[in-house]
């Protein structure tokens, strides 16, 4: 099963001006827009395949708690 990587921590410089911080924010938004425009359908397909793979894995595992824990003990 494919695992989504954990987010990483990035230390930002404390010397940015508000204008520089806004520029980086705008740049990242534009990058997201470009990624979605270029890879959006492929990413949606991949996510759908991943969800189907996870569902198939759960189905193969069965219900680990399907037995009734309130059954009387045999002693």
N, C-alpha and C positions, 0 to 999 in steps of 0.2 A: 504494500500500500504506500502511496506517495505521501510524504509528510510535508506540510507547509513549514518553511523555516521560521524560526522565532525572530521577532524584530530585533534589530541591533540598536545600540545606543550610540549616538553621535554627539560629541561635545561641540557645541557652537561657540564661536568666538564671542567674547564679551565686549569686543571693541566695535561691533557693527553699529552703524547709525540706524535710526528707524527707517530711513530710505533704503539702506542696503538690505535690511531684514525684509522689507516689503518687496524689493526686487527678487530676492531668493524665493519668497512665498509665491510671487507671480510666476516666476520661472518654473517652480514645481507644479503649479496648477496647469501651465501650458504643457509641461511634459506629460502630465496625466492625461490631458486631452489628446495629445498626439499618440500616446500608447493605446488609449481606448479606441481611437480612430483606426489605428493600424492593426492592433491585435485583438480588439474587442470580441469579434465572433469566435476566434480561436480560443480565447480565454474562457468564454462562455461554454464552448464545447468541452474544453478540458475540465471545467468545474462540474459540468453535468456528468462527464465520465467518472470523475472522482467521486461524486455522490453515489452513482450507480455501483461503483466498486466497493465503497464503504457499506452500502446496503447489502450487496451480495456477501460481503464478509460477515456481516451481522447475521444474515440468514444461515450461513454455514455454521456459525457458532451455536445457534439454537438459543433457547432461553435457559440460562444457567439457574434460574430460580423458578422453573416451572413446577417443581415438586412442592407439595404443600408442607410447610414447616410446622404446621399444627397437628401433624400426624402423631398418634400416641406412640410413646417410646416402647420398644419391645421387651422391657424388663420389668 
